[in-house]
Amino acid sequence: MARLDKGLIDLSLAISSIEIALHDYVYSPQRGLEKLQSALLSLQKISKLSTLHAFYHQRLNSFLAAVDGLLISGSPYFSHYHSAFLSAADALSQVVIAAQFSDDLSRQPDRLLAIDRSCWAVVISIADEKDISLVYRNYEARLEATQSNSVSVDAYLEALAGAGRVSFQLDSVKDSVLSGRFLLISVQSLSWLKRRFPSLQWQVLSVNEKESLRVLCELSFLPLFQNVNMSRDSRYRLLALFEDRFKTLFYQDFGALFSSSLATVDKSGCLVPETHSFTAFEPDERLAYFPVRHGGSVYIGCRDLSEAALKMTYMRCLGRDYLSYFLYEIDTSFGRFVFDQAECVGRYDVSEGDFLTVGGCLWFHPEEDIRAEVFLNMPLISRLDSSFCPMSLGVTQVLVVKQGGEYFALPYFSIREVEAVCSAMSAPRSWIKNIWLSQTGASLLEPWLLSKNTLPEVHGWPEKNKSTYPSKNGYYFGKAYGRMFCIEASLIFALLPYKATSSVTYFEDDKPCLASFFTHDGRSFDRRVSAELLHDGASSVYENADSSVEKMSFSVILEWMGESIVFSFASCDWFASLPGVNHTWELSSSSAESVHGFEDKVSRFTSLQDVGLVINKKNYLSFIAGFCHLHH
């Protein structure tokens, strides 16, 4: 059945793909629905030029709409959905196969495609959103030490990410064996989860009736905040109402996370993202606790009061902060920087006699319990072309900021108030604390003032978010700096008109280093493939030099398993499949391979001519790891 009459080609492959997808739907609903969507699109492409009965195309379109709706709605699994999909797929297959043998289709379509058949009633009701019952629940699945030997935590995280929003809380480590809890927000039923993951001990913590509303609010706040077409008064009234309800429904006092009130809990009244699956705990009197916003997410920070080094640890990520805040933007000899007003102690007019010199450093004591180091050298230079030099001692104004329990006095020339929303980054970065977005979309930099030698350790795995975008199939072929990349379409987070990255200089071991970042849809991405990487340092690392290699037309963001990277493409095309092996080179990888081994493979690719590098889900994480090693 490899080649059929009437223009119906490769039906057997499409029908087989549908059967495989429906099998996968039972075990991994999201993956199964994504495969089913791709298979149905292939079937639609194969049969669109045929003379099939009109009912066939109507039912196939309804089937695709139903699958799209389920993907966007959390990929719920229900047995009656599965049965209906099996019958509907069988009906479509019989009709399209029969089309090769006879033109007399008057009876068979009426019988197999009749709207009163139960399978089509279910499919059409899903497509019309009349039968989707979405109840999000907060689940806890305990992983005991004896179970973690056979299946890794990362393997569980990857599998559970296909069922909803998942994170892992580490309870103990003994002899390199982990014990902890998976926390899952999902539309899947408890019975399905127990069948799919029988080794985990499952329980329902609560019904999360607000989850769909939370997603709506999160996706709406930034577009409303940056709306320049709405009248000023209407925008502020709507934004104020929106923010008030947002805080009431999805935020809580930082002090509510602790079972008792202690003097060592700082900023207990500060609003932080609410997390349903977090149980209040008894704080340790030897530790100081405080909220920290880093990379757009809020963490529970703590430090041991008995340690002189004051090393900070992140105990838990509470989630992303979507609200807008008022900041102080200060103008310094190193550029302009912002700080959350809630973390600013005050602005002070000073003279040289107000400073105390200790160990070669200047210190400022505005109040008895505040001892702030004076920063004469900022850790960031916000403009590459700015001339900079250490502040002279003729300082007349300082802003005192508290970060991670420490005070800093920052000299400035001028100050103004701005309102902004904090962009999200995939993980905390040592070179920046936060990148804020103004109402006009401009990026505002908040420096990381604490020591950058070691990032605070994060206990537990970061949250894994499954995509709510329709899945993509095929491959995108993009040309970057003379090299061709063949990228699996499902890895593409966004394909945009070209936008230059922003660059900033930071200091590491007293040496200036360059960091580039790209902002899109409320997020910041600081990894990008540059001409320097692909041409062994022959080109400048600066964006304007990259652009001089060839005119760029597209900015492409790749993301999977919480890891992202940005490409700049001169050209970009989509193809249903990869070309011949003579034109592509797949960068194979294995979990046991070292980063240096992967680096050798990337170096080999740069020596090949007219060959496209294939990036897919099998090698994507290794590519990111190898790229980061090369980049640094």
Secondary structure, DSSP 8 states (H G I E B T S, - for coil): --B-STT-BSHHHHHHHHHHHHHHHHH-HHHHHHHHHHHHHHHHHHHTTS---HHHHHHHHHHHHHHHHHHHTT----HHHHHHHHHHHHHHHHHHHHTTT-S--SSHHHHHS-TTSHHHHHHHHHHTTSS-----EEEEEEE-TTTTTTS-HHHHHHHHHTTEEEEEEEEEEETTEEEEEEEEEESS-HHHHHHH-TTSEEEEEEE-TTHHHHHHHHHHHHHHHT--SS-HHHHHHHHHHHHHHHHHHHEEEGGGGBSS--TTB-STT-EEE--TT---B---TTEEEEEEEETTEEEEEEEETT-TT--EEEEEEEEE--SEEEEEEEEETTEEEEEEGGGEEEEEE--GGGEEEETTEEEEEEETTEEEEE-SS-SEES-TT-------S---EEEEEEETTEEEEEE-SEEEEEEEEE-B-SS--SS-SEEEEETT--EEEE---S--SS--EE-SEEEE----S----SEEEEEETTEEEEEEGGGEEEEEE----EEEEEEETTEEEEEEEEEETTEEE--B--HHHHTTT-S-SSHHHHHHHS---EEEEEEETTEEEEEEESEEEEESS---GGGEEE----TT--HHHHHHHHHHHHH-SS-EEEE-TTTHHHHHHHHHHHH-
